[in-house]
Structure formats: C-alpha cells, structure tokens
Amino acid sequence: MTKSIFMPAKILLPKDVSMEKWSVIACDQFSSEHDYWERVADFVGDAPSTLKMVIPEAFLEDVDEASAISSISAAMNDYINCGVFHEVADSFIYVERTQPDGRVRRGVIGTVDLEEYDFACANAEIIASEGTVLDRLPPRIRVRRNAKLELPHIITFVDDIDDLLIGPLAKKAGSLPVLYDFSLMEGGGRIKGMQVTSADAENVMKAIAKLRLKNNMLMVVGDGNHSLAAAKLLWNEIKETLTEEERESHPARVALVEVNNVYDSAIDFEAIHRIIFDVVPDEFLFAFEKAMMPGNDYVLHWVAQDKSGEIGIAADCIGDMLVAMQDFIDDYASKRGCRIDYIHGEDSTKMLAKSENCVGIVLPAMEKAELFATVAASGVFPKKSFSVGHARDKRYYLECRLIASRS
C-alpha cells in the first residue's frame, strides 16, 4: 500500500489526574473574554492541566512571551519526567464528542504528513480552508520550537459522503477499548475516546487511500490551521538539517489532528463575527456600506452600543462577499488605527459591541456542502471566515505527542 498521509501515532494520555481539569478548550477561543480564562485558571488551580502548556490568546498582549514559553517548556518536562502520562502505542483514537446541544460528533485522531500540507495554495492534498494570518504564526512557532510535546486542537475534514472512514468505527464502538470518557469543563459537553489498532487501524488507512483516489484534495483544515501552519514552517526549518533517511521518521514531520467527515450530522459551520474597536461607529458604517455592492444575496447585521441594523450585499458566492468585507475592514483598520477581533458566537459579538467606540458585524453561516467545492474552485476563504460549531463545541486539548527527545 502507498504510504498513508494519515497514520497511527504514539499518543500520550494523562493518568491518575482530574480529566476535567486536564482538558481545556483551544487557546484561540474566547479571545476577548478574560473572565472565561480566569474561571478556567481558578478551576484548574495547581492540578496538572493542558492550560499550563498553552498561551490563551486572550492574554497574548499581557504576558511576557519568553517567560511564558519557558513556563510551558518547564510544565511539559515536569509532566514527562514525573510520570503524568501513559503511552497509547501505534494507535488511532476514535472519538465521540457529545456537544452541549446533545449531538454527537464523531472523529478519528491520528497524524498527518506535513509534507502533504500547504496553507498557501490549493494544490496540496491537505489544505487550509481559510487564509492564514501570518502574524499569528511566529508565537506559535516559537512555542513549538521549544516544546517537547504537541497538543492538538486541529480538526480536518474529509469529503466522505459514503462514510468510509468513520462509519465502520462507529459501528464497532462498543467493542473498542475505552481510553477516556468524561465531562468537559465550562459546559463543553462530554468526550469519549476509544483505541483503534491492528486490523481496524489498517482499515482506517485503506479508507484514506480510497478517498485519496476519489478526491483531488484529501483533507481541508477546518479548525486549528494556524497551529498546523506553525508545525509546517518549523518542519521546513528542521528538515534542512536532516538527511533524506532522517526526514522519513523524524517526529516533527507529522502533526496530531482529529479528522471529521464534513457530512457528519453534528457538524455545523458557524460564522466568525467581527468586532472593530476604536472607531466612530457612524463613520465606519457609512464607509462600509458605501464600499459594498448593494443587494440582497447576503445580509450582514451590525451592532453599535444601543443601535443595530442590516447591510445587504450582492455577491456571486459567500466567499466573494467575505473577500469584499475583509478587504474593506483590513484597509480601514490600517488607515485609522483600529483593532479587529474575530469572535465565535453571535451573543458574545453583540455583548462586546455594546462598548463605546466599537462596531460588531454579525455574519451569515456557510452551508457545509459548499466547503470542498468552493475551495477547489476558488482557493482558500479569507481569514477567519467560518468556524466549526459554537465556541464550546471546539476541540479541547487532551491528547499529547512527543515531538522532541525526552532527555
């Protein structure tokens, strides 16, 4: 069989710890809500936790990066050396994530080959769905460069209408060894992970091979693209120091991800809304509406303190509308010194937009069936175009993998 670009891994899971305190939501969530992360920190306390191994984006501007990276490295070394982990060798993990709304999202965790991933174009077999914000990569690269572990919150999609990849695992779930099963903090639902080895693992790779032959692109990254992009750029650095033989097996060549079927009934694409800070709302909205092509193809809702309204836009597809909107916001912000934030959740957007001198723009969601067709036809969407589900549906850090020597 041709080498699979999605493979089993040596996965590290914590033992003898509070799993609810261990597992925290992706660092790019609740980026303007310090109180969320303060509650998490209070809840975790001194317990072992993935919180100690990430920098929540809500605090990126408040922390000394060098000190934070040093603390992360120390926490990783401590957890490795003190026996916090046990290894699940050469396995996939089949995951059932019960979301806050009760629906169950099914996925499979393994490693993808970074040689087959490209965040800058649509010609690779694993590609980004949205534009990558390049200035968000250096901090992630610096963290990863000094880390012995990776913690994935990356979700990739396969276009698997026949459910070849995950369907067979779902049918066998009752006979697979359970690795973890617990409630997630802060109303995140529940997660259950089951070990996939031997013939079942072979069948996963066979399904990937079939999908690889069927589709021009195998996977589209739905969540965590910036983390995967950072892993890719660091791998490009590392491989220049290696022989061809060393490149084949180096742990930094692959990255741990969760793969979902885009047609999973529990998956919805949610819009990522915009907050523009430090503006005069009336001036911004006047310029924004003037810059857009008027029409009724897409309707954007805006909120500014106690006011709200709508702006209708004409566009051939949602990608074209998002490009026009993002180009205007980026240009306006660069000229006026405004700050832009990307918010998961309509309620959070409206709440934040009630502050003085800011405007919230609530965007429509994309139909998930459009994802692969749109990316294949037009390339990546603009940065932060959509999200997989609501903020609390996001992937929580849980599994780890060694990407550097234990010594």
N, C-alpha and C positions, 0 to 999 in steps of 0.2 A: 504494500500500500504506500502511496505517496505520503511523505511526511505531513502530518496534520498540522494545521496552523492553530488548532485548539487542542490542548493536551492536558492530561492529568498533572498534578503537582504534589510536592511535599508541603502540606498545609499545616500550619501551627495553630492550635486552638488552646485557649486557657483551660486550666484545670483547677478545681478547688477554689474558685473565685465566684463572686456575685456576677452572674452573666448580665443582669440588668444594669449594673454599674459599669461593667466592662465595655458594653457596646453603646457607642454614641453615634449620632447622626452625622452625615457628611459635613465637612468643615465649611462648605460654601453655602449652607442653609442658614436661614435666619441671620443674614449678614448685617442687617440694620437693627437687630433686636438683641441688644446686650443682655436684657433680662432673661432671655431664654438660656443663654450660655452661662449666666451667673447661677441660674437654678440648677443647671447640669453640674456645674462645679461644686455647688453646695451638696448636691445629692451624692456625687462620687466621693467627695472628701479625700481621704488618704488611700482608698481602695485601689487595687490595680485596675487600670482603665485605658482604653484607647484614647481617651481625652488627653492623657499625658504624652501622646505620641503624634499629635497634630496641633496645628495653629488655627483655631477658628477664624474665618475671615472677618468676623465682627470685630476682632481685636488686632488685625494686621497693622493698623496705623498706631496702635497704642503700645505695642511690645517692642523690645529690642530684639531684632531678628537673630543676631548672633547668639544672644543669651538663650532665646527660645530654642534654636537649633541644638545648642549644647544640652539643654534640658531634655529635649526629645531623644537625643542620642544616649544620654545617661539612662533615661527610662527604659529604652529598648535593651541596652546592655544589662540593666538590672533584671528585667523580666526574663531575658535569655539565660543569664547566669544563675538566677535564683530558682529556676525550675518552674516558672509560671506556666510554661507551655508543655503540651504533649504533641507529638507529630502524627499526623494522619498521612501515611506514605502513599505516594503514587496513586492518587485518587482524584476523582471529581467529587463535588458535593452537589447533590440535588436539593434545592431549596424551595420550601413553601413559605411564602411571606403573607400572613394574614394582615391585610391593610386595615387602617382604622374604620373603613366603611364595611368591613366584613368580607370583602372579596379576597380571594387567594391568588397571588401572583406566583407563577412557577418559573424557576430558572435553574441553571446549572453553572457551577463555579469551576473554572479551570484556568489555564494560562494561554494567552495568545502570543504569537510570534511577532515581535515588534518590527521585524524585517518586512512583514506583510502589511504594516500600518502606515498611513500617511495622513496627517491632519491638514495638509496644504493643498491637496488635489483629490480628484475623484477617480484616479486610475488604479489605486491600490485595492486589495481585497478587503481590507479593514479601513474604513474611512470615517472622518468626522462628519457629523450631520450639520454642524454649525461652524461659523467662523471662529477661529481661535483668537482670544485676546492675548496677544503676545506678551504684553507687560505683566500678565498674571503668571507667566511661566518661570521667570528667574527664582522667585522664592521657593516654588515647589522643587525646582532642580536643586537648589542649594540644600533643602531639607533631605531630598533623596540621596544626594551625593554623600552626605554624612550619616546616612541611615543604614542599619543592618537589616531592617525589616521593611516590607511594604504592607500597607493596609488598604485594601481596595474598597472604593465606593463606586467603581466603574461598572456601568451597565451597557452592554452592546446588544443590538437586535439582529436577529436573522429573519429573513423573509421566507417563512416556513408554513405555507398555507396548509400543507398536509400533516403538519405536526410530527415530523420525522424525528426531531431531535429530543424534545422534552416529553412528548406524549407517552412513549414507552416507559420512561422513568416514572411518570405519574401513575401509570397502571401498576408498577411494581413497588410503589412507595411503601406498602405495608410490610414488605419483606426486606427492605434495605435497613442496614444498621443506623440507628439514630445517633447523631453526634451532638446535637444540641436542640433544645426545644424550650423557649422561654418568652416572656413578655418583654417588649422593648420599652424603654423609658419615655416619658413625656408624650404618652398617647400614641406611640408609633405602631401599635398593633402587636403582632406575635411573629416569631420566626422559628422555623424548624429546618434543620439540615440533616441529610442522610448520606452516608458514604456510598460512592459508586466506584466499583473496582472490577477487575477481571473481565468477564465477557460483557458485562453491562458497560464498562468503560470502552471496550472495543467497539461496541455498538454506537456509542456516542460519536467516536471518531469516524465510523463508517457513515453515520448520518451527516456529519460535517462534510465528508468527501462528496456525498450525493448533492448536497446543497451547493457545494463549490462548483460542481459541474453544471448545475442548473442556472446559477445566477452569475452575472458579470462581477458583482461585488458580493462578498460573503456576509460581512457584518457592517453595520452602521452604529457608531457610538452614540448612545442616547444620553448618558449621564457620565460625568467624570472625565470629559475629553481633555481638560487641562492637565489632569493628573497623568493621563495616558500620554499626552504630548510631552510632558516633562520627562517621563520614563523613556520615551523615544529619543529625545535630544540627548539625554545622558547616555543612553546606549550608543548613540552615534559617536560620542566622545570616547567611551570605553573601548569600543571595538577597534578603534585606530591603534590601540596599544596591544592588540591581541593577534596571534596567528590565526590562520583560517580554521585550524583544528580547534583552537580555544574558543573561537566565536560560536561554534556549533553547540557547546554545552554551557556557556557562561550564564549564570543565573540572571544577569541583568538584561539578557536578550529577550526575556519573556516578562509578561505582566499578568497578575491575577485579576480576573474580571468575572462578572456574572453575565451569562448570556440568557436573554429572554426572546421568546417568539413574539414578533411585533403584533401578531393576531391574538395574543392572549387576551381573554375577555376582561381581565382585571387591569389591563394597561390602558390608560388614557393619556393623551397628550394635553398638557396644560400650558397655557401661555405663560411666559415670563414677562411680568409687567415692568414698567419703567417709572422710576421716581427721579425727577430733575430738581436738585437742590440749588439754592442761591439764585433764584430767578424772580423777576417780576411776572407773576402769572399771566396777567392780561397781555403783556408784550410777547411772552413766549407763545401763548396760544394763538395770537393773531398771526405771528410769523409762521407758526407750524401749519395752520390751516391754509394760509396763502401758498405755502410750498408744496402742499399735497395736491394731486389731481382729484378734483371733486367727483364724487359718485357714490354709489350705494353698494359696491361689491363687498366692501369691508367697513365696519363701523367701529371706531375707537371711542371709548368712554374716558373722559378726563375728570379729575377731581382736584380742586384747589381750595383748601380750607373749607368754608361752608358752601362753596359753589360746585356745580358739576354740569356736564353737558356731553355732547357727542360730536364727532367729526367723521363724515362719510368720505371714503376714499375709493377711487376707481383703480383697479389693477387686474391683470390677467390671472394672477395666482397669488396665494398668500405670501410666497417667497418674494415676489416683486414688491408687494406692499411693505413687507418688513424691511427690504433694502432701502426703499424710499424714506421710510420713517427713521431708520437708524442713521442713514447718511445725514439727514437734517439734524437730528439730535446731536450727533458727534460734531458736526460743523458748528452748530450753535454753542455747544459747550466749550469748544476750543476757542471760540472768539470772545465769549462772555465770561469765561472762567467758572462755568457751572460744574457741578458734580453730579454724575449719573450713578444710580444704583439699580440693580436688577433684582426684582422681588418676586418670590414664589408665593402666590396666594393673593386673591383679589381683596380679601378683608384687610390683610396686612398693608397692601398698597393704599387702600382708602384711608386707613388709620394714619399712616405716615404722611399722606398728602394733606392732612388737616393742619400740619405745621405751617408756620409762616414762611413765605418766600419759597414755596416748592409746588410742583405740579406732579400729580400721578396720572399715568396713562395706562388704562386697562385694555389689554389686547385680546382679540378672539383666539380661540384654540384652533389648532390644526387637526384635520382628520388624519388618523394614523395611517390609513391606507395610502395617503399621499407621500409618505416619507421616502421609500425607496425610489418610487417613480420620479419624484421631484429632484432628489439628489442625483439620480442617474442622468436626468435631462439637463439640469441647471447647475449642478455642483452644490457646494455647501450652502446652507442657510446663513444669514447674518448671525453674528454672535448673539447668544442668549435669546434665540427665537422661541424655543419651547422647552418644556420640562416634562419628565415622565411622572404624571400624577401630582398630587399636592405635596407640600413641603414635608409633611410627616410620613408620606409614602416612600421617601427617599431611602436609599441604601444606608444602613448603619455599618460602621466599622465593626468587624468581628473577627474574621479570619486574617491570619498573617502568613507571610512567606519570607524566608531568608533570602536576601539579595546580596549579602556580603558574608565574609568569613565570621564564624563565631568568636574567633580569637581577638 
